[in-house]
Amino acid sequence: MKNFAITGLLAFLIGFTACSKKSTPSKETASTEPAKPVYKAPVKTSTAKAIVVNDAAAKKDISGRYYYDLEGKRYWRNKKDGKYYLYYKGMFDNKDFQ
């Protein structure tokens, strides 16, 4: 009977001290969560219609025309003025690009 009383008293004291204010987390520490990163859209730059490139940096296709790739866009050399122009539909109908 003596062991039962001591065990009950110890259980009561452990339960009482486990719920004290010192052992429970405060509201400030429990509510702080890491902030989500803000999404920033990539900056879009405008595409130039014509560029000037050294012919040594340009590549040559099978038919002998020079082209230059820049940021995923292909520029073709104009034989009249030597500039490279952004590809457009019907470009090769013009005699200066043939």
CYANA upper distance limits for C-alpha pairs under 8 A (distance plus 0.5 A):
  1 MET  CA      5 ALA  CA      6.95
  2 LYS  CA      6 ILE  CA      6.88
  3 ASN  CA      7 THR  CA      6.51
  4 PHE  CA      8 GLY  CA      6.61
  5 ALA  CA      9 LEU  CA      6.62
  6 ILE  CA     10 LEU  CA      6.63
  7 THR  CA     11 ALA  CA      6.66
  8 GLY  CA     12 PHE  CA      6.69
  9 LEU  CA     13 LEU  CA      6.75
 10 LEU  CA     14 ILE  CA      6.61
 11 ALA  CA     15 GLY  CA      6.60
 12 PHE  CA     16 PHE  CA      6.55
 13 LEU  CA     17 THR  CA      6.60
 14 ILE  CA     18 ALA  CA      6.51
 15 GLY  CA     19 CYS  CA      7.06
 16 PHE  CA     20 SER  CA      7.21
 18 ALA  CA     23 SER  CA      6.97
 19 CYS  CA     23 SER  CA      7.14
 19 CYS  CA     24 THR  CA      7.24
 20 SER  CA     24 THR  CA      7.19
 21 LYS  CA     25 PRO  CA      8.43
 25 PRO  CA     29 THR  CA      7.25
 25 PRO  CA     30 ALA  CA      7.10
 26 SER  CA     30 ALA  CA      6.90
 27 LYS  CA     31 SER  CA      6.54
 28 GLU  CA     32 THR  CA      6.91
 48 ALA  CA     86 LEU  CA      8.03
 49 LYS  CA     85 TYR  CA      6.32
 49 LYS  CA     86 LEU  CA      5.80
 50 ALA  CA     75 TYR  CA      8.24
 50 ALA  CA     83 LYS  CA      7.09
 50 ALA  CA     84 TYR  CA      6.01
 50 ALA  CA     85 TYR  CA      4.85
 50 ALA  CA     86 LEU  CA      6.65
 51 ILE  CA     75 TYR  CA      8.46
 51 ILE  CA     83 LYS  CA      6.52
 51 ILE  CA     84 TYR  CA      5.73
 51 ILE  CA     85 TYR  CA      6.98
 52 VAL  CA     82 GLY  CA      8.18
 52 VAL  CA     83 LYS  CA      5.61
 52 VAL  CA     84 TYR  CA      6.48
 53 VAL  CA     57 ALA  CA      7.47
 53 VAL  CA     58 ALA  CA      7.61
 53 VAL  CA     68 TYR  CA      8.36
 53 VAL  CA     83 LYS  CA      7.64
 53 VAL  CA     84 TYR  CA      7.46
 54 ASN  CA     58 ALA  CA      7.26
 55 ASP  CA     59 LYS  CA      8.28
 55 ASP  CA     66 TYR  CA      8.10
 57 ALA  CA     68 TYR  CA      8.20
 58 ALA  CA     66 TYR  CA      6.69
 58 ALA  CA     67 TYR  CA      6.18
 58 ALA  CA     68 TYR  CA      5.48
 59 LYS  CA     66 TYR  CA      6.06
 59 LYS  CA     67 TYR  CA      5.97
 59 LYS  CA     68 TYR  CA      6.73
 60 LYS  CA     64 GLY  CA      6.16
 60 LYS  CA     65 ARG  CA      6.04
 60 LYS  CA     66 TYR  CA      5.01
 60 LYS  CA     67 TYR  CA      6.75
 61 ASP  CA     65 ARG  CA      6.08
 61 ASP  CA     66 TYR  CA      6.98
 61 ASP  CA     67 TYR  CA      7.93
 65 ARG  CA     76 TRP  CA      8.01
 65 ARG  CA     77 ARG  CA      7.59
 65 ARG  CA     97 PHE  CA      8.18
 65 ARG  CA     98 GLN  CA      7.64
 66 TYR  CA     76 TRP  CA      6.57
 66 TYR  CA     77 ARG  CA      5.97
 67 TYR  CA     74 ARG  CA      7.26
 67 TYR  CA     75 TYR  CA      5.97
 67 TYR  CA     76 TRP  CA      4.89
 67 TYR  CA     77 ARG  CA      6.45
 67 TYR  CA     84 TYR  CA      7.87
 68 TYR  CA     74 ARG  CA      6.31
 68 TYR  CA     75 TYR  CA      5.63
 68 TYR  CA     76 TRP  CA      7.01
 68 TYR  CA     84 TYR  CA      8.04
 69 ASP  CA     73 LYS  CA      6.12
 69 ASP  CA     74 ARG  CA      5.03
 69 ASP  CA     75 TYR  CA      6.68
 70 LEU  CA     74 ARG  CA      6.88
 70 LEU  CA     75 TYR  CA      8.08
 73 LYS  CA     86 LEU  CA      7.73
 73 LYS  CA     87 TYR  CA      8.45
 74 ARG  CA     86 LEU  CA      6.61
 74 ARG  CA     87 TYR  CA      6.64
 75 TYR  CA     84 TYR  CA      5.82
 75 TYR  CA     85 TYR  CA      5.45
 75 TYR  CA     86 LEU  CA      4.89
 75 TYR  CA     87 TYR  CA      6.21
 76 TRP  CA     84 TYR  CA      5.49
 76 TRP  CA     85 TYR  CA      5.83
 76 TRP  CA     86 LEU  CA      6.99
 76 TRP  CA     87 TYR  CA      7.00
 76 TRP  CA     97 PHE  CA      7.88
 77 ARG  CA     82 GLY  CA      6.58
 77 ARG  CA     83 LYS  CA      6.17
 77 ARG  CA     84 TYR  CA      4.72
 77 ARG  CA     85 TYR  CA      6.86
 77 ARG  CA     97 PHE  CA      7.13
 78 ASN  CA     82 GLY  CA      5.73
 78 ASN  CA     83 LYS  CA      6.13
 78 ASN  CA     84 TYR  CA      6.51
 78 ASN  CA     85 TYR  CA      7.54
 78 ASN  CA     96 ASP  CA      6.05
 78 ASN  CA     97 PHE  CA      5.64
 79 LYS  CA     83 LYS  CA      8.40
 79 LYS  CA     96 ASP  CA      5.71
 79 LYS  CA     97 PHE  CA      6.69
 80 LYS  CA     96 ASP  CA      6.29
 87 TYR  CA     91 MET  CA      7.19
 90 GLY  CA     94 ASN  CA      7.97
 91 MET  CA     97 PHE  CA      7.42
 92 PHE  CA     97 PHE  CA      6.12
 92 PHE  CA     98 GLN  CA      6.47
 93 ASP  CA     97 PHE  CA      8.27
 93 ASP  CA     98 GLN  CA      8.19
 94 ASN  CA     98 GLN  CA      7.49
